[in-house]
Amino acid sequence: MFSAVSASVSSDRSRVTEHHLLAEFHKEFVPIQAQTLRRKKVKRQIALFSTAVVGLLLAVPAFAADTAAAPGDDTAKWIVITSGFAMAIAAFGGAIGQSRVAAAACEGVARNPGARPGIQLFFILGLVFIETLALFTFAVIFAKVK
């Protein structure tokens, strides 16, 4: 009789502490680094989602605003200045991209000289794509600034 009572008490305890035991089991077999990386990833996703929601909520009044009047002389001057900055940023980004592509191509040829033709093909293709983005920026600036 005593063993039956203790068995029912222990089964109640096992139900109560079952989740706790699984947590202990999880802590033993999953490295701490993996747990912290997962927590950081979830926190980053929550922060990104929250930022997107706040951005969308703040953008609503901008879309509800009336259209502005025709740009005056002062606005046209600022369009020219900001277009110059846009081209400078596009040129800077293109230069950074081209330098990274050239460095990767040199490293690839240094590691495997036999693969030079394939590396050279993708090197030139990468440079073409990067330069195309800078030229598109240049074309948009000329279309915008009259």
C-alpha positions in Angstrom: 0.0 0.0 0.0 2.8 2.4 0.8 4.5 1.7 -2.5 1.3 2.4 -4.4 0.9 5.8 -2.7 4.5 6.7 -3.3 4.2 5.6 -7.0 1.2 7.9 -7.5 3.0 10.8 -5.8 6.1 10.2 -7.9 4.0 10.1 -11.1 2.5 13.4 -10.1 5.9 14.9 -9.5 7.2 13.5 -12.8 4.4 15.3 -14.6 5.1 18.5 -12.9 8.8 18.4 -13.4 8.8 16.7 -16.8 9.3 20.0 -18.5 12.1 20.9 -16.1 13.8 17.6 -16.8 13.6 18.2 -20.6 15.2 21.6 -20.1 18.1 20.0 -18.1 18.5 17.4 -20.8 18.5 20.1 -23.5 21.2 22.0 -21.6 23.4 19.0 -21.4 23.3 18.1 -25.0 23.1 21.4 -26.8 26.2 23.5 -26.4 25.9 26.9 -24.7 27.3 28.6 -27.8 24.5 27.2 -30.0 21.9 28.4 -27.5 23.4 31.9 -27.4 23.7 32.1 -31.1 20.0 31.1 -31.5 18.9 33.7 -28.9 20.9 36.4 -30.8 19.4 35.3 -34.1 15.8 35.5 -32.7 16.5 38.9 -31.0 17.9 40.2 -34.4 14.8 39.0 -36.2 12.5 40.6 -33.6 14.4 43.8 -33.9 14.2 43.7 -37.7 10.5 43.0 -37.6 9.9 45.8 -35.1 11.9 48.3 -37.1 9.9 47.4 -40.3 6.6 47.8 -38.5 7.6 51.1 -37.0 8.9 52.3 -40.4 5.6 51.3 -42.1 3.6 53.1 -39.4 5.7 56.3 -39.8 5.5 56.2 -43.6 1.7 56.4 -43.6 1.5 60.2 -43.0 4.1 60.8 -45.8 1.8 59.0 -48.3 -1.2 60.9 -47.1 0.5 64.3 -47.6 -0.6 66.6 -50.5 1.6 66.9 -53.5 4.1 69.7 -53.3 4.1 72.6 -55.7 6.4 72.8 -58.6 10.0 73.0 -57.5 11.4 76.5 -57.3 14.9 77.7 -58.0 16.1 76.7 -54.5 14.8 73.2 -54.9 16.4 72.8 -58.4 19.7 73.8 -56.8 19.4 71.1 -54.2 18.6 68.5 -56.8 21.8 69.2 -58.6 23.8 69.1 -55.4 22.3 65.8 -54.2 22.7 64.3 -57.7 26.4 65.0 -57.4 26.6 63.3 -54.0 24.6 60.3 -55.5 27.2 59.9 -58.2 30.0 60.2 -55.7 28.5 57.5 -53.6 27.9 55.3 -56.7 31.5 55.8 -57.8 32.8 55.0 -54.3 30.7 51.8 -54.1 31.8 50.8 -57.6 35.5 51.3 -56.7 35.1 49.3 -53.5 33.4 46.5 -55.4 36.0 46.5 -58.2 38.8 46.3 -55.7 37.3 43.3 -53.9 36.7 41.5 -57.2 40.3 42.2 -58.3 41.6 41.0 -55.0 39.6 37.8 -55.1 40.7 37.1 -58.7 44.3 37.6 -57.8 44.0 35.3 -54.8 42.2 32.7 -56.9 44.9 32.7 -59.6 47.6 32.6 -56.9 46.0 29.5 -55.4 45.3 27.7 -58.7 47.1 29.1 -61.7 45.5 26.4 -63.9 42.1 28.0 -63.4 43.2 31.3 -64.8 40.9 31.3 -67.9 37.7 30.7 -65.9 38.7 33.1 -63.2 39.5 35.8 -65.8 36.1 35.3 -67.4 34.2 35.8 -64.1 36.6 38.7 -63.1 35.7 40.6 -66.3 32.0 39.7 -65.9 32.0 41.0 -62.3 33.7 44.2 -63.3 31.1 44.7 -66.1 28.2 44.3 -63.7 29.7 46.7 -61.1 30.5 49.3 -63.8 26.9 48.9 -65.2 25.5 49.9 -61.8 27.6 53.1 -61.7 26.5 53.9 -65.3 22.9 53.4 -64.4 23.3 55.9 -61.6 24.9 58.3 -64.0 22.0 57.9 -66.5 19.4 58.4 -63.8 21.1 61.5 -62.6 21.1 63.0 -66.1 17.5 62.1 -66.5 16.6 63.7 -63.2 18.7 66.9 -63.6 17.5 69.0 -66.5 
